[in-house]
Amino acid sequence: MPTNPVLVVHGGAWAIPDDMVEAHLNGVRNAAAAGWGSLERGGSALDAVEEAIVVMEDDETFDAGRGSFLNRDGKVQLDAFIMDGATLRGGGVGCVERLRNPVRAARKILSESPHVYFVAEGAERFAAEYGIALCRNEELVIPREIERLREYQAQESKSGNDLFAPQILNDMLSHDTVGAVALDRQGNIAASTSTGGTLNKAPGRLGDSSLIGCGCYADNLSAAASTTGWGEPIMKLVLAKWAADRVESGSLPEWVAKEAMNYLKQRLDGHGGIILLDAQGRFGIAHNTPRMAWALQTMKKQEAGITAKGST
Ligand code: GLY
């Protein structure tokens, strides 16, 4: 029996400033429209999450694709993952510097390769072999991010290289990673997450987003999940799989999403957000950051929000 499709996207969980709220709302709405359009045309959940992610990678508002945070060397270095809940096939890229849409390469890995991951030049070579155009890294760098990195590095040297000085963390670091989860008419779920990682990261640093079970996971028997936030605590807790396992054990995604954020905070003082969806179309959206951008589309409703902490 055909299932009613559902799509949920997020555009990052952090202290989104008032003057960036509109851009985030537009960005997640556009992403949801693209993913939903794909589902309406009969596309799979995988197609839907890929199309939603591409829209946010192309939108400079977000820390994904062009306009991402710069690493310590002033370069954009991107990670992405996509996973099919029907087959458990996954595709991921890490530390790529010449792909406008890393999720496109991740999807090619999922569909064309016996492997799950390719990183750096190997990932770019794989993408090129499958017809994905490479770009120059400079094409992914925007003036806003050059200035943000300059300010961060100036602060860093003022605070005696104390990278964890609270004022720097609070004022300058954000987590704009993007993600999508979908349920299609065949009853299959999928998830994808894409990111430029953290500001001023060391070259070669890989975040949680592209790590299976950490920033992204999908299994028809449990749930599809995408996380956002400071990657190191999320990966230590393998948070996306942690959440999916609880759904498989019978808990509702709405409750599990909130519990995942409590767990992240209590165990490692971590901050972030999660979207979670099961194969029955039940979903959860939660974050423990001041704000999170998200959008939701079902047969009955279309919603988008920049929620404040505790309101989802
Ligand atoms: N969650 C994105 C990152 O830490 O890389």
Boltz pocket constraint, residues with backbone or C-beta under 6 A from the ligand:
constraints:
  - pocket:
      binder: B
      contacts: [[A, 175], [A, 177], [A, 195], [A, 196], [A, 197], [A, 198], [A, 206], [A, 207], [A, 208], [A, 209], [A, 215], [A, 227], [A, 228], [A, 229], [A, 230], [A, 231], [A, 232]]
      max_distance: 6.0
